[in-house]
Amino acid sequence: MRESHLHIVLVNQAPIPVFAYGGTERVVWDLGKALVSLGHRVSYLVPKGSHCPFAEVFALRAGQRWDTLIPADADLVHFQFNPAQPATIGKPWLMTQHGNSRVGEALPVNTVFVSADHAQRHGSSLHVHNGLDWDAYGPTRLDEPSADYLHFLAKAAWSVKNVRGAIRTASRAERRLEVLGGYRFNLRRGLRFTLSLRVRFHGMVGGEAKLALLRHSSGLLFPVRWHEPFGLAVIESLYFGAPIFATPYGALPELVGDENGVLLTSSQALADAIGHFVPARRRNHARACELFNAHNMARRYLNVYAWVLNGGQLHAKPPALREAASPLPWTD
């Protein structure tokens, strides 16, 4: 089968196009768009109500056999979650594991991970770094002075994302903090109420409101307390020139070079580093553009697709997470 004429079906459980922040949905959208630009045909199998200008969309309906949902002329099916009833797929297929699975949970033999660390923790070496379509992110302000605030970009209700640590670190560094992905009062997963007026909460912000905050930020605070599978917030921040002040967990050392930021496990040490770090905004931007773009991601997936289409298995046995992902050390 000639690679230049593949019909690839991308299956995901979230609607398209992307609303608000997007996360995995944005990666899947950008992967499809890049595959089309490289000469392939893409279809999406996603929830009802979705639409897409560059690919045909089929409705994902719970409880139905896959062979009744997948287009008959598809060459390969790429799931973004672990499918039930895999025996009914009827086509060569693979799955990308986007998050941290449960310890001991057996994943499909044809599973791809999103970073080298993510793969290694599942007993694998097979990974494809996420990439994004940077043309969708609008202008940068790389030559203008950044504002006096830092930003936090994650689901603040998740304790492993450690918004408390970000707030403490920003306070010690005497910087304002813009929290994208959370609210001042939170009852989910434990009570939290932030009094400081130097911390502003924007909720699950997306679109231009989010991009404007990233565009002018002086840095991302990302002191996660788990093995981060990838970290889209990191590469989005780098794209706008922001240095990264984070913990060294999961994929973060793969994304952040020494010149792009500081990775530490102590609030005080991270705050001190913020005060002394000299950012190289153009270098940060170049790293995101060169290493973590959607076309790089699509080309790497095409290599994986070719192996699967030729009858190869990605692993000799089902990969599984070897140890729990959180909570990891952090000193407030």
C-alpha positions in Angstrom: 0.0 0.0 0.0 1.4 3.4 -1.0 1.8 5.7 2.0 0.8 8.8 -0.1 -2.8 7.5 -0.4 -3.7 6.4 3.1 -7.2 6.9 4.5 -6.7 7.4 8.3 -9.5 7.5 10.7 -8.9 9.4 14.0 -11.2 8.4 16.8 -11.6 10.6 19.9 -14.3 11.0 22.6 -14.4 14.8 22.5 -16.1 16.9 19.8 -14.4 19.0 17.2 -13.5 21.7 16.6 -11.7 22.6 19.8 -13.6 24.6 22.4 -11.9 26.5 25.2 -8.4 25.1 26.0 -8.8 21.8 24.1 -5.8 19.8 25.3 -5.8 16.4 23.6 -8.5 17.5 21.2 -6.2 20.2 19.8 -3.5 17.7 19.2 -5.8 15.4 17.4 -7.2 18.2 15.2 -3.7 19.4 14.4 -2.6 15.9 13.6 -5.4 15.4 11.1 -4.8 18.8 9.5 -1.1 18.0 9.1 -1.8 14.6 7.6 -4.1 16.1 5.0 -1.4 18.7 4.1 1.0 15.8 3.6 -1.3 14.2 1.0 -3.4 11.8 3.1 -7.1 11.5 3.5 -8.4 11.9 7.1 -11.7 11.1 8.7 -12.8 11.8 12.2 -15.0 9.5 14.3 -16.0 11.8 17.1 -19.2 12.8 19.1 -22.3 14.0 17.2 -22.4 17.7 16.4 -18.7 17.9 15.4 -17.6 19.4 12.1 -14.4 19.9 10.2 -13.5 21.8 7.0 -10.6 19.6 6.0 -11.9 16.1 6.9 -15.1 14.1 6.8 -16.7 13.6 10.2 -18.6 10.5 11.3 -20.7 10.3 14.5 -19.3 8.2 17.4 -22.1 6.3 19.0 -21.7 4.5 22.3 -22.4 0.7 22.4 -22.2 0.1 18.7 -19.7 -2.3 17.0 -16.7 -0.5 15.6 -17.2 -2.1 12.1 -20.5 -0.4 11.9 -19.0 3.0 12.6 -15.6 3.0 10.8 -15.7 3.8 7.1 -15.4 0.7 4.9 -12.5 2.2 2.8 -10.4 3.2 5.8 -6.8 1.9 5.7 -6.0 2.4 9.4 -7.7 3.5 12.6 -5.9 5.7 15.2 -7.7 5.7 18.6 -7.0 8.3 21.2 -8.3 6.1 24.0 -8.4 2.4 24.7 -11.3 1.0 22.7 -13.8 -1.6 24.0 -14.6 -4.5 21.8 -11.3 -4.3 19.8 -12.2 -7.5 17.9 -14.9 -5.6 16.1 -12.6 -3.0 14.6 -11.8 -5.0 11.5 -8.9 -2.7 10.4 -5.3 -2.2 11.3 -5.3 0.0 14.3 -3.3 1.6 17.1 -3.9 3.8 20.1 -2.1 6.8 21.6 -2.0 6.8 25.4 -2.3 10.5 26.2 -2.4 10.2 30.0 -1.1 8.2 32.9 -2.8 4.8 33.1 -3.5 2.8 36.2 -0.6 0.7 37.6 -0.7 -2.7 36.0 -3.4 -1.9 33.5 -2.6 -3.7 30.2 -2.7 -1.4 27.2 -3.1 -2.6 23.6 0.0 -4.1 22.0 -0.1 -1.3 19.4 0.1 1.6 21.8 2.1 4.8 21.3 3.2 7.1 24.1 3.7 10.9 24.0 7.2 11.2 25.5 10.3 9.0 26.1 9.6 9.2 29.9 6.0 8.3 29.4 7.0 5.3 27.3 9.7 4.1 29.7 7.4 4.1 32.7 5.2 1.7 30.7 8.1 -0.6 29.8 8.3 0.8 26.3 10.5 3.1 24.2 8.0 3.9 21.5 6.8 7.5 21.6 5.8 10.4 19.4 6.1 13.9 20.9 3.0 16.0 20.5 3.1 18.9 18.1 0.8 21.8 17.4 -0.1 23.9 14.4 1.6 27.2 15.4 -0.1 29.1 12.6 -3.3 28.9 14.6 -1.6 30.8 17.6 -1.5 34.2 16.1 1.3 36.8 16.4 4.0 36.8 19.0 5.6 39.7 20.9 9.1 38.3 21.1 10.9 41.7 20.9 8.7 43.5 23.3 9.3 43.6 27.1 7.2 41.0 28.9 4.7 42.0 31.5 5.4 41.6 35.3 3.3 38.5 35.7 3.8 34.8 35.5 1.2 32.4 34.4 -0.1 28.9 35.5 -1.8 26.9 32.8 -3.4 23.6 33.9 -6.5 22.2 35.5 -6.1 23.8 38.9 -8.6 21.4 40.5 -6.1 18.5 40.0 -3.9 18.5 43.1 -1.0 17.0 41.1 -0.9 20.2 39.0 0.0 22.0 42.2 -1.6 25.4 41.8 -0.9 26.0 45.6 2.8 25.6 44.9 2.6 28.0 41.9 0.9 30.6 44.1 3.4 30.2 46.9 6.3 30.5 44.4 4.9 33.5 42.6 4.5 35.2 46.0 8.1 34.5 47.0 9.3 35.8 43.7 7.1 39.0 44.2 5.3 38.5 40.9 1.7 38.5 40.0 0.2 35.2 38.9 -2.4 34.7 36.2 -4.1 31.3 36.7 -5.5 29.8 33.5 -7.6 26.7 34.2 -8.9 27.4 37.7 -11.1 29.5 40.0 -10.4 31.4 43.2 -12.8 29.2 45.2 -12.6 25.5 44.6 -14.5 22.6 46.2 -13.4 19.9 43.8 -10.8 17.4 45.1 -10.3 19.4 48.3 -11.2 22.8 49.5 -9.1 25.7 48.3 -9.8 29.5 48.6 -7.1 31.9 47.5 -7.2 35.3 49.2 -4.3 37.1 47.5 -5.3 39.8 45.1 -1.9 39.3 43.3 -3.4 36.1 41.9 -6.0 36.4 39.2 -8.1 33.4 38.1 -9.5 33.1 34.6 -11.3 29.8 34.7 -11.0 27.4 31.7 -10.1 30.2 29.4 -9.4 29.6 25.7 -9.2 31.4 22.4 -7.7 34.9 22.1 -8.1 35.6 25.8 -5.7 32.8 26.6 -3.3 33.6 23.8 -3.1 37.3 24.9 -2.1 36.2 28.4 0.6 33.9 27.2 1.8 36.4 24.7 2.8 38.9 27.3 3.8 36.6 30.2 7.3 36.6 31.7 7.2 32.9 32.4 5.2 29.7 33.0 5.0 28.4 36.6 4.4 24.6 36.3 5.4 22.8 39.6 3.6 19.6 38.8 3.8 16.7 41.3 3.3 13.8 39.0 5.1 12.4 36.0 3.8 14.7 33.3 3.0 12.6 30.3 3.8 15.5 27.9 2.9 19.1 28.8 1.2 21.1 26.1 1.2 24.1 28.4 5.0 24.1 28.3 5.3 24.1 24.5 2.5 26.7 24.1 4.4 29.0 26.6 7.7 28.4 24.8 6.1 29.4 21.5 5.3 32.8 23.0 8.9 33.1 24.3 8.1 32.5 28.0 10.7 30.7 30.0 9.6 27.7 32.0 9.8 27.4 35.8 8.8 23.9 36.7 9.6 20.6 38.4 11.8 18.0 36.6 9.1 15.3 36.4 7.9 13.2 33.5 8.5 14.6 30.1 9.5 18.1 31.2 13.3 17.6 30.8 12.6 16.5 27.2 10.7 19.8 26.6 12.8 22.3 28.5 16.5 22.7 27.8 18.9 24.5 30.2 18.5 27.7 28.2 14.7 27.6 28.3 14.0 27.6 32.0 14.7 26.0 35.3 13.4 22.7 36.7 13.5 22.4 40.5 11.5 20.7 43.3 11.5 23.6 45.9 9.3 26.7 46.0 12.0 28.8 47.4 14.7 27.6 44.9 12.3 28.1 42.0 11.4 31.6 43.2 15.1 32.5 43.5 15.7 31.2 40.0 12.9 33.4 38.6 14.6 36.4 40.0 17.9 35.6 38.3 17.0 33.8 35.1 17.7 35.8 31.9 15.1 34.7 29.3 15.9 34.1 25.7 12.5 34.6 24.2 13.5 34.0 20.5 15.3 30.8 21.5 12.3 29.5 23.4 10.1 30.3 20.4 12.4 28.6 18.0 12.5 25.4 20.2 8.7 25.1 20.1 8.5 25.8 16.3 11.3 23.4 15.3 10.8 20.5 17.7 7.1 20.5 18.6 5.2 21.3 15.4 2.3 19.3 14.0 4.1 18.3 10.8 6.9 16.6 12.8 4.3 14.8 14.8 2.5 13.7 11.6 5.6 12.4 9.9 6.6 10.4 13.0 3.1 8.8 13.2 3.3 7.9 9.5 6.4 5.8 10.3 4.4 4.0 13.0 1.4 3.7 10.6 3.6 2.0 8.0 4.8 -0.5 10.5 1.3 -1.4 11.6 0.0 -1.6 8.0 2.8 -4.0 7.1 1.6 -6.3 9.8 4.1 -5.4 12.6 3.2 -5.1 16.2 4.5 -2.2 18.2 5.2 -4.2 21.3 5.8 -7.9 22.0 3.4 -7.8 24.9 0.8 -5.3 26.2 2.7 -2.4 27.9 1.6 -1.4 31.4 2.5 1.4 33.9 5.1 0.1 36.3 4.6 2.6 39.3 2.2 5.3 40.5 2.6 8.7 39.0 2.0 10.9 42.1 2.4 12.6 44.4 6.1 13.4 43.7 8.3 15.5 46.1 7.8 19.2 46.4 9.0 21.6 49.2 6.8 24.6 49.9 
